[in-house]
C-alpha cells in the first residue's frame, strides 16, 4: 500500500527531466578531474542556474546534458532514458534540446532569418514553412525589423536574440544556455535575461543556464553551485553567497 501511495505522489509531481548519479569526468588520462562525483535531479519546467568559478566543471556538465560529451563513470538519464546509450545523439540534440552559447555561433554569410532556419533542415520542413517559423520566432524575440540583416549589422544583444530564436526552432522542451550574457554589456545582458525568463515562463520550458555571475543566477528558481568538480550547494539562489 505504501508503494502505491508513493507512486501516485510521484506521478502527481513534475516529471524528472535529467537525473545524474556518480557523474565523473576525467581528461588527459585522469590528470584533470572536471567532475568528481555529481548527483542531481532536474524536474520539468525548472529554471536552474549552474554557478561557480572557471574550471569548476559547469560547462563540462552542460555539455553532458546536451549529449556533446560523455562521463568517464556514472549515469545520466533524460526522461528515464540513458543519455550514454542514445541510438542517435544528433536527433536528441536537434529535437529535445535548444543550445545558446556565449559566442552566439551565428553564420556570418546568413541573414538572421536564415540562421534561425538552420536547425529546421533536420525536420525536412518546406522552405515556406521554415521562413514562416523563423519570422514567428524573430518576432517573439523582438527582431521582426532585423529579419534580413546579417550578423555584422546586428548589435551583440541582437545577435544573442537571434541565437535564442534559433534555439527555439524545433520547439525543444529544454534550453541549455552557456554564459548567454557573457559577451554583452549590462543593458543588453538584462534584456536577454528578461527574454529567457519570459520564454521559460510562457513556454513552460526547462531552462538550465551556466553562469559565473550571481546577478544572473538570482533570476533562477534554483542554483547548483560547483567547486572543483563537486556540487557544493543546491537550493535557493538567494542563499548562494553563504556557500562555496
Phi, psi and omega in degrees: 000319179300317182296324179296315182293322180293325178295318181291327176296318179297319182296330183285333182277174178295149180293148175279123181272307178240141173221126180240142176219123176061035186287121178230147177218121178248148172236160176055053178054041175087359180292325180243126177254100183282320175233136187236047178099079185249133178231134174191165169230142175235127185266160177308131173083002179285154170244104185247128173261130174257114187241164179147165181289168175304139178084006182275349178110004185299307184291323176303316180295316180297320179296327177290321178297329179270008181057032174267348180208160180243146175289158174287318174215166180103176181237149178213125182233153175239115183051042176085354180255136181295127176285346181277345184240028181295131176292331182213091182297326180295321179293320177301312180296323183289320190259331186258333193238137168250131181253137173231126185246159178300321187267015175069311180057042173272149177276122189293336182267006178249143175290172176305313180299316182293323177297320180293329183284342188308311181296340184286344179296336176297333188262002178056036175289154176290160181301317181296319180294322178296315181296319180296315180295318180298318179296316179301316182288321178294326173296319182298331179258013174077027183239029182297337178278356186243014187307318186258013178277145173275156183308324181298337181267004182250150174286169179301317179296321178293321178299319180293327177291325173298317180297323178292317176301317178299321182295338182266000190307318184256025178050057179291159176266347181231134172250128175248118184240122182255103181049054188294342180252007187297331182256017187245152172290168190297324180291314178297320179299318180297319179296317180296319178295319176301318181296312180298319181296318181289323176297317179302315184288313187287326185258004178053042182271157169271123184241123178238118191235123177270132178204156171253001185263115183294334177291326175290315181300329182297340179285339184282165176269345182208145178235138168251116180260129183249146176208125178052041175080005177244154167272117184257351178206139177218106182172207183293125180304335180297338181261008185300321188297343183273000187235167174095000000 
